[in-house]
Amino acid sequence: MIFESTKVEKVDEENYHVFGNLTMKGVTKPVNLNVEFGGVTKDPWGGERAGFVITGKINRTDWGINFNAVLETGNLMLAEEVKINSEIQLVKQAALVAA
């Protein structure tokens, strides 16, 4: 899977929409993800960290992911709608100084 952002829209101080292209199994489709900015803080080692929660939904069949199996109950093993949930932290790197 590869996600490449194409545009970011600010909704308010903590929320954003990130638009981009998601590629899976050689198929690329546009997606819109919701991003919640959790803030910036110092870690115990003096580094700066920023936290984000990313959510969204896609239909797996749009990317040609059609595998499925029927369970004993008659239900399908996989839903077509896939929820995307991710929590990430980014750490600011110190600037390199030429010697």
Secondary structure as UniProt FT lines:
FT   STRAND          2..10
FT   STRAND          15..24
FT   TURN            25..26
FT   STRAND          27..42
FT   TURN            44..45
FT   STRAND          48..59
FT   HELIX           60..63
FT   TURN            72..73
FT   STRAND          81..91
//
